[in-house]
Amino acid sequence: MIRVLLVDDQPLIRSGFRALLDIEDDIEVVAEAANGSDGLALARQHLPDIALIDIQMPVIDGIEATRRIAADPTLAPVHVVILTNYGLDEYVFNALRAGAAGFLVKDIQPEDFVHAVRVAVRVAARGDALLAPSITRKLINRYVNQPLNTGTNTGLTELTNREREAVTLVAQGLSNDQIADRMVISPLTAKTHINRAMAKLHARDRAQLVVLAYESGLVTPRNS
């Protein structure tokens, strides 16, 4: 059973999403919240698989709620998917930087929305990215413009050569299977390299690892 938390300040949006999910036998909406503060409390109470969180909300916005979920070790099983009206924009990028695993546009088709919830759980469980390679490239080209001083990132200096290679391939949007093929290793070994790199870089998931890879200067955006 996929357990979902809905956090959006618009009752009509919440009720619409809930109606779509409630008719599915394998999905359960465990709670709803109208602001980030209540959403954070309900995430701690229910530990959902997916928290669908709007960006712009009262009390605590979606970016701050995401940041607090990502920073709480007890909420490690909770994967945040951001809800947005506008697609990939600076707010979404900031949410990904804060620890969101991906995002959905609110005008998504009903059947695509339900499918996306299922995919998000499966993908997160096997450690692949929720962001398509095209979205990853767009994110990098538009928002990652000022690499950080790599000397300030102690985790980066601790990466092995194979871990660096794996992170580079993650930043290109490759799946674990594709990374394994490229590195001539097993998918399990690829996942191990990625997980170790995430731990050293303090990245909660692959979306955040992509941001860190470019901001740290490990990977440089190509001019488009």
KOLNUVO-140209 format. One record per residue (C-alpha): residue in one letter; x, y, z; chain; residue number from 0. Coordinates in steps of 0.05 Angstrom, whole numbers, plus 32768, in hexadecimal, padded with zeros to 4 digits. Layout:
# KOLNUVO-140209
SITE   res      u      v      w   chain     n
SITE     A      X      Y      Z       A   NUM
...
This chain:
# KOLNUVO-140209
SITE   res      u      v      w   chain     n
SITE     M   8000   8000   8000       A     0
SITE     I   801B   8045   7FEC       A     1
SITE     R   800E   8077   8023       A     2
SITE     V   8006   80C0   800E       A     3
SITE     L   8004   8102   8033       A     4
SITE     L   7FE3   813D   800F       A     5
SITE     V   7FFA   8183   8023       A     6
SITE     D   7FDA   81BD   7FFD       A     7
SITE     D   7FB6   81FC   8015       A     8
SITE     Q   7F81   81F6   7FDE       A     9
SITE     P   7F48   81C8   7FF5       A    10
SITE     L   7F31   81BC   7FAE       A    11
SITE     I   7F76   81A3   7F99       A    12
SITE     R   7F7C   8175   7FD5       A    13
SITE     S   7F36   8158   7FCC       A    14
SITE     G   7F42   814D   7F82       A    15
SITE     F   7F84   8129   7F8D       A    16
SITE     R   7F66   8101   7FC6       A    17
SITE     A   7F2B   80EB   7F9B       A    18
SITE     L   7F5B   80D2   7F66       A    19
SITE     L   7F85   80AB   7F98       A    20
SITE     D   7F4E   8090   7FC4       A    21
SITE     I   7F31   8066   7F8B       A    22
SITE     E   7F73   8040   7F83       A    23
SITE     D   7F78   7FFF   7FA9       A    24
SITE     D   7FC3   8006   7FB6       A    25
SITE     I   7FC4   804F   7FCC       A    26
SITE     E   7FAE   806D   800E       A    27
SITE     V   7FAB   80B7   801F       A    28
SITE     V   7FBE   80B5   8069       A    29
SITE     A   7FB4   8100   8077       A    30
SITE     E   7FAA   8146   805B       A    31
SITE     A   7FC6   8189   8070       A    32
SITE     A   7FBA   81D1   805A       A    33
SITE     N   7FFF   81EC   806D       A    34
SITE     G   8046   81D5   8075       A    35
SITE     S   8046   81D6   80C0       A    36
SITE     D   800B   81A6   80C5       A    37
SITE     G   8028   817D   808C       A    38
SITE     L   806A   8175   80B2       A    39
SITE     A   8045   815D   80F0       A    40
SITE     L   801B   812C   80C8       A    41
SITE     A   8059   8112   80A5       A    42
SITE     R   8077   8102   80E9       A    43
SITE     Q   8037   80E2   8100       A    44
SITE     H   8029   80B6   80C3       A    45
SITE     L   806D   80AC   80A1       A    46
SITE     P   804E   80AA   805B       A    47
SITE     D   8074   808E   801F       A    48
SITE     I   8066   80CD   7FF7       A    49
SITE     A   8057   8114   800F       A    50
SITE     L   8039   813D   7FD7       A    51
SITE     I   8048   8185   7FED       A    52
SITE     D   8033   81C7   7FCD       A    53
SITE     I   8069   81FC   7FCA       A    54
SITE     Q   8044   823B   7FDD       A    55
SITE     M   801D   8232   801E       A    56
SITE     P   8010   8259   805E       A    57
SITE     V   8034   8250   80A1       A    58
SITE     I   806D   8226   8083       A    59
SITE     D   8075   8222   8038       A    60
SITE     G   8084   81E3   8011       A    61
SITE     I   80CF   81F1   800B       A    62
SITE     E   80D9   81F9   8055       A    63
SITE     A   80AD   81BD   8064       A    64
SITE     T   80D7   8194   8034       A    65
SITE     R   8117   81AC   8054       A    66
SITE     R   80FE   8197   8099       A    67
SITE     I   80E8   8153   8081       A    68
SITE     A   812B   8147   805F       A    69
SITE     A   8151   815C   809E       A    70
SITE     D   812A   812E   80CD       A    71
SITE     P   8149   80E8   80D0       A    72
SITE     T   8107   80CC   80E9       A    73
SITE     L   80E7   80E1   80A7       A    74
SITE     A   811A   80C0   807A       A    75
SITE     P   80E5   8091   805C       A    76
SITE     V   80BA   80CC   8046       A    77
SITE     H   80C6   80E3   7FFD       A    78
SITE     V   80AF   8129   7FEE       A    79
SITE     V   8091   8137   7FAA       A    80
SITE     I   8083   8181   7F9E       A    81
SITE     L   8041   8199   7F7F       A    82
SITE     T   8048   81D6   7F53       A    83
SITE     N   801D   81FE   7F23       A    84
SITE     Y   8056   8213   7EF6       A    85
SITE     G   8084   81D9   7EE9       A    86
SITE     L   80CF   81E0   7EF3       A    87
SITE     D   80DE   8224   7F10       A    88
SITE     E   810A   8242   7F45       A    89
SITE     Y   80DA   822D   7F7D       A    90
SITE     V   80DD   81E5   7F66       A    91
SITE     F   8129   81E8   7F61       A    92
SITE     N   812D   8202   7FA8       A    93
SITE     A   80FF   81CA   7FBF       A    94
SITE     L   812C   8196   7F9D       A    95
SITE     R   8168   81B7   7FBE       A    96
SITE     A   8142   81B1   8001       A    97
SITE     G   8138   8167   7FF7       A    98
SITE     A   80FC   815A   7FCB       A    99
SITE     A   8100   811B   7FA1       A   100
SITE     G   80DA   8138   7F65       A   101
SITE     F   809E   8162   7F51       A   102
SITE     L   805A   815E   7F2F       A   103
SITE     V   8035   8195   7F0A       A   104
SITE     K   7FEE   819E   7F24       A   105
SITE     D   7FCE   819D   7EE0       A   106
SITE     I   7FE6   8156   7ED5       A   107
SITE     Q   7FB3   8126   7EB6       A   108
SITE     P   7F8F   80FB   7EEB       A   109
SITE     E   7FAA   80B9   7ED2       A   110
SITE     D   7FF0   80D5   7ECE       A   111
SITE     F   7FEB   80EF   7F15       A   112
SITE     V   7FDA   80AA   7F32       A   113
SITE     H   8010   808A   7F08       A   114
SITE     A   8043   80BD   7F20       A   115
SITE     V   8034   80AE   7F69       A   116
SITE     R   8040   8063   7F5D       A   117
SITE     V   807F   8071   7F35       A   118
SITE     A   809A   809F   7F6B       A   119
SITE     V   8096   8068   7F9F       A   120
SITE     R   80B5   8033   7F72       A   121
SITE     V   80ED   8060   7F5A       A   122
SITE     A   80FE   8079   7FA0       A   123
SITE     A   80FF   8031   7FBA       A   124
SITE     R   8133   801B   7F87       A   125
SITE     G   815C   805B   7F8E       A   126
SITE     D   8153   8078   7F48       A   127
SITE     A   8144   80C1   7F39       A   128
SITE     L   80FE   80DD   7F36       A   129
SITE     L   8116   8112   7F05       A   130
SITE     A   8118   8101   7EBB       A   131
SITE     P   815A   8110   7E98       A   132
SITE     S   813A   8149   7E71       A   133
SITE     I   8122   8169   7EB2       A   134
SITE     T   8167   815F   7ED1       A   135
SITE     R   8189   8183   7E96       A   136
SITE     K   8156   81BC   7E99       A   137
SITE     L   8160   81C3   7EE3       A   138
SITE     I   81AB   81C6   7EDC       A   139
SITE     N   81AC   81F6   7EA1       A   140
SITE     R   817B   8227   7EC1       A   141
SITE     Y   818C   8227   7F0B       A   142
SITE     V   81D1   820E   7F19       A   143
SITE     N   81FD   8248   7F06       A   144
SITE     Q   822C   8254   7F40       A   145
SITE     P   8255   8216   7F55       A   146
SITE     L   826A   8215   7F9E       A   147
SITE     N   82B2   8212   7FB4       A   148
SITE     T   82BF   81C7   7FB4       A   149
SITE     G   82F0   81D0   7FEC       A   150
SITE     T   82B7   81E1   801A       A   151
SITE     N   8294   819F   800E       A   152
SITE     T   82B9   816C   8037       A   153
SITE     G   828C   8134   801E       A   154
SITE     L   82A2   8140   7FD7       A   155
SITE     T   82EC   8136   7FE8       A   156
SITE     E   82D9   80F4   8009       A   157
SITE     L   82BB   80D5   7FCB       A   158
SITE     T   82E0   809D   7FAA       A   159
SITE     N   82ED   809F   7F5F       A   160
SITE     R   82B5   806D   7F53       A   161
SITE     E   8285   8094   7F7E       A   162
SITE     R   8296   80D4   7F58       A   163
SITE     E   828A   80B0   7F17       A   164
SITE     A   8247   8096   7F30       A   165
SITE     V   8231   80DB   7F48       A   166
SITE     T   8245   80F9   7F04       A   167
SITE     L   8218   80C6   7EE1       A   168
SITE     V   81DF   80D3   7F12       A   169
SITE     A   81E4   811D   7F01       A   170
SITE     Q   81DB   810A   7EB7       A   171
SITE     G   8198   80EA   7EC9       A   172
SITE     L   81AD   80A1   7EC2       A   173
SITE     S   818A   806A   7EE8       A   174
SITE     N   81AE   8037   7F13       A   175
SITE     D   81AC   8003   7EDB       A   176
SITE     Q   81C8   8035   7EA9       A   177
SITE     I   81FF   804A   7ED9       A   178
SITE     A   8210   8001   7EE5       A   179
SITE     D   8217   7FF6   7E9A       A   180
SITE     R   8242   8034   7E91       A   181
SITE     M   826F   8022   7ECB       A   182
SITE     V   8270   7FD7   7EBB       A   183
SITE     I   8257   7FC3   7F00       A   184
SITE     S   8218   7FA5   7F1C       A   185
SITE     P   81DB   7FD0   7F2B       A   186
SITE     L   81E3   7FBF   7F75       A   187
SITE     T   822B   7FD9   7F74       A   188
SITE     A   8215   8017   7F50       A   189
SITE     K   81E0   8023   7F84       A   190
SITE     T   8214   8019   7FBB       A   191
SITE     H   8242   804D   7F9C       A   192
SITE     I   8208   807E   7F97       A   193
SITE     N   81F0   8072   7FDE       A   194
SITE     R   8236   807C   7FFA       A   195
SITE     A   823E   80BC   7FD3       A   196
SITE     M   81FA   80D5   7FEB       A   197
SITE     A   820F   80C8   8033       A   198
SITE     K   8251   80ED   802B       A   199
SITE     L   8230   8128   8009       A   200
SITE     H   81F5   8128   8039       A   201
SITE     A   81C4   8122   7FFF       A   202
SITE     R   8181   8106   8013       A   203
SITE     D   8170   80EA   7FCE       A   204
SITE     R   8186   80EB   7F86       A   205
SITE     A   8164   812C   7F74       A   206
SITE     Q   818D   814F   7FAA       A   207
SITE     L   81CB   8129   7F94       A   208
SITE     V   81C3   8147   7F4E       A   209
SITE     V   81C0   818D   7F6A       A   210
SITE     L   81FC   8182   7F97       A   211
SITE     A   8224   8163   7F5E       A   212
SITE     Y   821E   81A3   7F35       A   213
SITE     E   8221   81D5   7F6D       A   214
SITE     S   8260   81B5   7F89       A   215
SITE     G   8282   81BA   7F46       A   216
SITE     L   8289   816E   7F40       A   217
SITE     V   8262   8173   7EFF       A   218
SITE     T   8261   81B1   7ED2       A   219
SITE     P   8224   81C4   7EA9       A   220
SITE     R   822D   81C3   7E5E       A   221
SITE     N   821E   8204   7E3B       A   222
SITE     S   81DE   81FE   7E14       A   223
